[in-house]
Amino acid sequence: MSQENDLNLPPLNQADLSFDHGDMSVARSGSVPVKTAEDLEQVFDVPVTVSAVLGSSKVAVGDLLQIVPGAVLELDRRVGEAIDIFVNERLVARGEVVVVEDRLGVTMTEIIKADR
């Protein structure tokens, strides 16, 4: 994890969150109060960097300096293959490139669960 974070927030786990509007007094374990989306409101304005990576390529510096406008740089992915979606340099999902009006976008097709 990057040391550049301005906030020192504790990590959340599945037991900390519940968006169930049933019994608001206890969580699934029976001893922890249930958290809702409203409880996380203080972090809604925290900026994060989202990156969609189409692929990568290893290129020698000499070759990189010879690239001209219009040149094609071959990536390690095939057409139609899922792209990686990162939040703050952490892989969180895979998705597909979509066109929305005149802009490119990404739709998430798979959420990656973090191994802790």
Contacts in CASP RR format, 6 or more apart in sequence:
PFRMAT RR
TARGET T0000
AUTHOR 0000-0000-0000
METHOD contacts of the structure
MODEL  1
MSQENDLNLPPLNQADLSFDHGDMSVARSGSVPVKTAEDLEQVFDVPVTV
SAVLGSSKVAVGDLLQIVPGAVLELDRRVGEAIDIFVNERLVARGEVVVV
EDRLGVTMTEIIKADR
1 90 0 8 1.000
2 88 0 8 1.000
2 89 0 8 1.000
7 43 0 8 1.000
7 46 0 8 1.000
9 43 0 8 1.000
11 116 0 8 1.000
13 116 0 8 1.000
15 27 0 8 1.000
15 28 0 8 1.000
15 29 0 8 1.000
15 32 0 8 1.000
16 27 0 8 1.000
16 32 0 8 1.000
16 35 0 8 1.000
17 35 0 8 1.000
18 27 0 8 1.000
18 28 0 8 1.000
18 34 0 8 1.000
18 35 0 8 1.000
18 36 0 8 1.000
19 36 0 8 1.000
19 37 0 8 1.000
20 34 0 8 1.000
21 36 0 8 1.000
23 34 0 8 1.000
24 34 0 8 1.000
24 36 0 8 1.000
25 33 0 8 1.000
25 34 0 8 1.000
26 32 0 8 1.000
26 33 0 8 1.000
26 34 0 8 1.000
27 33 0 8 1.000
27 34 0 8 1.000
27 35 0 8 1.000
48 87 0 8 1.000
48 88 0 8 1.000
49 86 0 8 1.000
49 87 0 8 1.000
49 88 0 8 1.000
49 89 0 8 1.000
50 85 0 8 1.000
50 86 0 8 1.000
50 87 0 8 1.000
51 85 0 8 1.000
51 86 0 8 1.000
51 89 0 8 1.000
52 83 0 8 1.000
52 84 0 8 1.000
52 85 0 8 1.000
52 86 0 8 1.000
52 95 0 8 1.000
52 97 0 8 1.000
52 105 0 8 1.000
52 106 0 8 1.000
53 83 0 8 1.000
53 84 0 8 1.000
53 85 0 8 1.000
53 86 0 8 1.000
54 75 0 8 1.000
54 77 0 8 1.000
54 83 0 8 1.000
54 97 0 8 1.000
55 75 0 8 1.000
55 76 0 8 1.000
55 77 0 8 1.000
55 83 0 8 1.000
55 84 0 8 1.000
56 75 0 8 1.000
56 76 0 8 1.000
57 73 0 8 1.000
57 74 0 8 1.000
57 75 0 8 1.000
57 76 0 8 1.000
59 73 0 8 1.000
67 73 0 8 1.000
77 83 0 8 1.000
80 96 0 8 1.000
82 94 0 8 1.000
82 95 0 8 1.000
82 96 0 8 1.000
82 109 0 8 1.000
82 110 0 8 1.000
83 94 0 8 1.000
83 95 0 8 1.000
83 96 0 8 1.000
83 97 0 8 1.000
83 106 0 8 1.000
84 91 0 8 1.000
84 93 0 8 1.000
84 94 0 8 1.000
85 91 0 8 1.000
85 92 0 8 1.000
85 93 0 8 1.000
85 94 0 8 1.000
85 95 0 8 1.000
85 106 0 8 1.000
85 108 0 8 1.000
86 92 0 8 1.000
90 114 0 8 1.000
91 112 0 8 1.000
92 111 0 8 1.000
92 112 0 8 1.000
92 114 0 8 1.000
93 108 0 8 1.000
93 109 0 8 1.000
93 110 0 8 1.000
93 111 0 8 1.000
93 112 0 8 1.000
94 108 0 8 1.000
94 109 0 8 1.000
94 110 0 8 1.000
94 112 0 8 1.000
95 106 0 8 1.000
95 107 0 8 1.000
95 108 0 8 1.000
95 109 0 8 1.000
95 110 0 8 1.000
96 106 0 8 1.000
96 107 0 8 1.000
96 109 0 8 1.000
97 104 0 8 1.000
97 105 0 8 1.000
97 106 0 8 1.000
98 104 0 8 1.000
98 105 0 8 1.000
98 106 0 8 1.000
98 107 0 8 1.000
99 105 0 8 1.000
END
